[in-house]
Amino acid sequence: MAMNMKTTIDFELHKDPENWESVVDTMKTKKTMKEILELFETTFPGIVIGFMDGYSPDYPHLTEDWEKVVSKIGVKRTQVMILDNVSFDENHNLVKNFCECFTRAGFSVRRKMEFVPCQKTGLAIPSELNHYIYKKDNRVIPDTYSLEVSDPN
Protein backbone atom coordinates (compact mmCIF):
# COMPACT_ATOMS: atom_id res chain seq x y z
CA MET A 1 0.00 0.00 0.00
CA ALA A 2 1.68 3.21 -1.14
CA MET A 3 0.90 6.21 1.01
CA ASN A 4 1.40 9.91 0.54
CA MET A 5 3.00 10.95 3.82
CA LYS A 6 1.23 14.28 4.29
CA THR A 7 1.61 14.92 8.01
CA THR A 8 -1.12 17.40 8.79
CA ILE A 9 -4.80 17.03 9.54
CA ASP A 10 -7.10 18.51 6.92
CA PHE A 11 -9.99 20.03 8.88
CA GLU A 12 -12.02 20.57 5.69
CA LEU A 13 -11.67 16.98 4.53
CA HIS A 14 -14.69 14.68 4.94
CA LYS A 15 -16.77 17.12 6.99
CA ASP A 16 -20.30 16.16 8.02
CA PRO A 17 -22.83 16.36 5.20
CA GLU A 18 -26.13 18.08 5.99
CA ASN A 19 -27.83 14.67 6.27
CA TRP A 20 -25.17 13.02 8.43
CA GLU A 21 -27.67 11.78 11.00
CA SER A 22 -29.71 9.98 8.34
CA VAL A 23 -26.48 8.32 7.12
CA VAL A 24 -25.97 7.05 10.70
CA ASP A 25 -29.54 5.65 10.56
CA THR A 26 -28.71 3.96 7.25
CA MET A 27 -25.50 2.55 8.75
CA LYS A 28 -27.56 0.94 11.53
CA THR A 29 -29.59 -1.00 8.92
CA LYS A 30 -26.52 -2.62 7.37
CA LYS A 31 -26.03 -6.28 8.17
CA THR A 32 -22.30 -6.73 7.47
CA MET A 33 -19.10 -4.78 7.96
CA LYS A 34 -18.57 -4.98 4.20
CA GLU A 35 -21.86 -3.10 3.67
CA ILE A 36 -20.85 -0.50 6.27
CA LEU A 37 -17.44 -0.10 4.63
CA GLU A 38 -19.14 0.41 1.24
CA LEU A 39 -21.43 3.07 2.77
CA PHE A 40 -18.39 4.76 4.37
CA GLU A 41 -16.48 4.82 1.08
CA THR A 42 -19.53 5.98 -0.88
CA THR A 43 -20.20 8.78 1.60
CA PHE A 44 -16.53 9.82 1.80
CA PRO A 45 -14.70 8.73 -1.38
CA GLY A 46 -10.99 8.21 -0.78
CA ILE A 47 -11.19 8.24 3.01
CA VAL A 48 -10.04 4.63 3.42
CA ILE A 49 -6.40 4.37 2.38
CA GLY A 50 -5.94 0.70 3.17
CA PHE A 51 -5.65 -2.10 5.71
CA MET A 52 -2.74 -3.78 7.49
CA ASP A 53 -2.84 -7.09 9.35
CA GLY A 54 -1.39 -5.71 12.58
CA TYR A 55 1.32 -3.63 14.19
CA SER A 56 5.06 -4.16 14.03
CA PRO A 57 6.29 -6.39 16.88
CA ASP A 58 8.91 -3.66 17.46
CA TYR A 59 6.09 -1.66 19.10
CA PRO A 60 4.43 -4.25 21.35
CA HIS A 61 2.43 -1.65 23.30
CA LEU A 62 0.34 -0.95 20.18
CA THR A 63 -0.87 -4.55 19.93
CA GLU A 64 -1.29 -4.73 23.73
CA ASP A 65 -3.42 -1.56 23.76
CA TRP A 66 -5.48 -2.81 20.81
CA GLU A 67 -5.99 -6.14 22.61
CA LYS A 68 -7.23 -4.31 25.72
CA VAL A 69 -9.79 -2.41 23.65
CA VAL A 70 -11.17 -5.46 21.83
CA SER A 71 -11.20 -7.58 25.01
CA LYS A 72 -13.24 -4.91 26.76
CA ILE A 73 -15.69 -4.85 23.84
CA GLY A 74 -15.74 -8.64 23.54
CA VAL A 75 -14.49 -8.99 19.95
CA LYS A 76 -11.32 -10.21 18.26
CA ARG A 77 -8.68 -8.01 16.62
CA THR A 78 -9.22 -7.75 12.87
CA GLN A 79 -7.05 -5.26 10.96
CA VAL A 80 -5.47 -1.84 11.24
CA MET A 81 -7.61 0.46 9.08
CA ILE A 82 -5.75 3.46 7.68
CA LEU A 83 -7.78 6.59 6.90
CA ASP A 84 -6.87 9.82 5.21
CA ASN A 85 -5.70 12.62 7.54
CA VAL A 86 -9.21 13.43 8.68
CA SER A 87 -10.07 15.41 11.80
CA PHE A 88 -12.13 13.98 14.65
CA ASP A 89 -13.53 17.36 15.73
CA GLU A 90 -17.16 18.50 16.09
CA ASN A 91 -17.51 18.93 12.30
CA HIS A 92 -16.76 15.24 11.71
CA ASN A 93 -19.48 13.44 13.67
CA LEU A 94 -20.27 11.03 10.85
CA VAL A 95 -16.63 9.99 10.47
CA LYS A 96 -16.48 9.46 14.24
CA ASN A 97 -19.63 7.29 14.10
CA PHE A 98 -18.12 5.12 11.35
CA CYS A 99 -14.82 4.84 13.25
CA GLU A 100 -16.66 3.80 16.41
CA CYS A 101 -18.48 1.12 14.43
CA PHE A 102 -15.24 -0.24 12.96
CA THR A 103 -13.54 -0.17 16.36
CA ARG A 104 -16.43 -2.14 17.88
CA ALA A 105 -15.90 -4.73 15.13
CA GLY A 106 -12.23 -5.15 16.10
CA PHE A 107 -10.48 -2.72 13.77
CA SER A 108 -7.79 -0.33 14.96
CA VAL A 109 -8.61 2.87 13.08
CA ARG A 110 -5.64 5.17 12.39
CA ARG A 111 -4.70 8.03 10.07
CA LYS A 112 -2.10 7.77 7.31
CA MET A 113 0.03 10.45 8.97
CA GLU A 114 0.37 8.18 12.01
CA PHE A 115 1.35 4.83 10.45
CA VAL A 116 3.09 3.43 7.38
CA PRO A 117 3.34 -0.16 6.12
CA CYS A 118 6.59 -2.09 6.53
CA GLN A 119 7.96 -2.74 3.03
CA LYS A 120 8.81 -6.36 3.98
CA THR A 121 5.84 -7.46 6.10
CA GLY A 122 3.05 -4.97 5.44
CA LEU A 123 2.62 -4.50 9.20
CA ALA A 124 1.88 -1.03 10.56
CA ILE A 125 4.90 0.97 11.66
CA PRO A 126 4.41 4.26 13.49
CA SER A 127 5.47 7.44 11.75
CA GLU A 128 8.80 8.92 12.78
CA LEU A 129 6.94 11.51 14.87
CA ASN A 130 5.02 8.78 16.72
CA HIS A 131 8.27 6.87 17.26
CA TYR A 132 9.70 10.00 18.88
CA ILE A 133 6.59 10.41 21.07
CA TYR A 134 6.73 6.75 22.18
CA LYS A 135 10.42 7.18 23.01
CA LYS A 136 9.62 10.24 25.15
CA ASP A 137 6.91 8.17 26.89
CA ASN A 138 9.58 5.56 27.75
CA ARG A 139 7.90 2.85 25.68
CA VAL A 140 9.95 -0.26 24.88
CA ILE A 141 10.71 0.39 21.20
CA PRO A 142 13.77 0.33 18.92
CA ASP A 143 16.34 3.06 19.62
CA THR A 144 16.53 4.01 15.96
CA TYR A 145 13.57 4.64 13.69
CA SER A 146 13.15 2.36 10.69
CA LEU A 147 10.53 1.88 7.99
CA GLU A 148 10.96 -1.87 8.33
CA VAL A 149 10.24 -4.43 11.06
CA SER A 150 13.55 -5.31 12.71
CA ASP A 151 12.96 -9.10 12.53
CA PRO A 152 10.33 -9.94 9.90
CA ASN A 153 10.29 -13.64 10.87
N, C-alpha and C positions, 0 to 999 in steps of 0.2 A: 504494500500500500504506500504509494508516494504521497507525501504531505508537504504542502506549502507551510513553512514554519513562521508564519506571521505570529508575532508574540503579543498582540494586543487584543483586547475585547472590543468588538464592534457593537456599540450600544444600539445602533439602528438596525442591525441584522436580526431578522426573524422576530420582529416585534409582534405583539398580540394583534390579530385581526379584529375587526369590529365584532365579529360573531364568535369570538374565542370560546365563550361558555357553551355555545351549541356544538362546537367541535369536541369539547370535553364530553358532552352528552352522547355524541356519536361514538367517541372512543369507548365509552362504557358499554356500548352495544356489541362491540367486536368480540369475537369468540377466541381468537388466537393472537399470539404476539406478532405473528407475521402480518395479520390484518392491521394491527395497531401500528406496526412499523410502516406499512404502506400508507396509512392515513397520515402519519408523521411526515413522511417524505413527500406526500402529495401536498400537504398543508405548507411545508417549508422545504421546497426543493433545494437540494445541496447541503442540507444541515447535517446529514449523517455522512461522515467521511469514511468510516470503515469500522472493522471489528478485529480484535486481537484475542487470542485464546487465554491470555493471562498476563501477569506481570513478571518481569525479570526476577529470577531468584536472587539477584544481587541486591534487591530491595524487599526483603522478606516482610517488612512491616506493611507493605501495600496489600499483599495477599492476606496477611493476618487481619488487617482492618476490614478488608472485604469479607472475609470469613465471619467476622463478628457481626457484620451487618446482615448477611444472609441467614446466619443462625438465628438471630433475633427475630427475623421475619418468618423463618421456617421454610426457606427455599434453598436450592443448591446454587453455587456459583455457575454462571453461564459464560459470558464473554465480557471483555472490556469494549465498550461502545465509545467510539471517538466522534465527537461532534465538532462542527465549526466553532469558531471563537465567539460563541453567543454569550450574552449577558444573562444572569439569573436575577435581574432586578424586577421592580414592580411593573415594568412594561413588557415582561416576558412570562406572564402567568401560564400561558398555554404550553410553552416549552417546559416550564417547571412541572406541569401536570404530566406531560409525556415522560419526562425524566424520572419522576416518582414512580410511574407505572413500570418503566423498564427496570428500575432499581428493585421494585417489589417482585419482579420476575427473575432476579438474580444477576442482572447486568451491573457492571461498574461503569457509570456514565462519566466520561471525561471530555475535556476540550483538546483540540489538536495542538494548542500552544503548551499544553501540560505534558503530553506524552508522544513519543515517536516509536515506530516499530524497529526492533532489532533486525538488522539486515540478514542475520544468519537464522534466527529462530522465529521471527515475527512476533515475539513477546513484547509487551509494552515496557518501554524504558522512559523514565522521567526526563523531562527537558533538563538542560543544563542549569537553568534557574531553580527548578525543583530540587535537583541534586544538591545545589548550594544550600537551599532552605533545609533539606533533610540533614545535611552535615551540621548546620548551625543548631538544629534540634537534637544533636547527638544521636542520630539514628545509626544503626549498624549498616553501613553501606560502603561501597568501594571508595578508597581515598581519591582516586582520579576518575573523572567523568569519561564515559565511553558510550558510543552509539551501539555497542554490541554487548551481549551477555558475556560475562567473563568466562564461563564454562558452559557451552551450549549443550553438553551431554548430560 
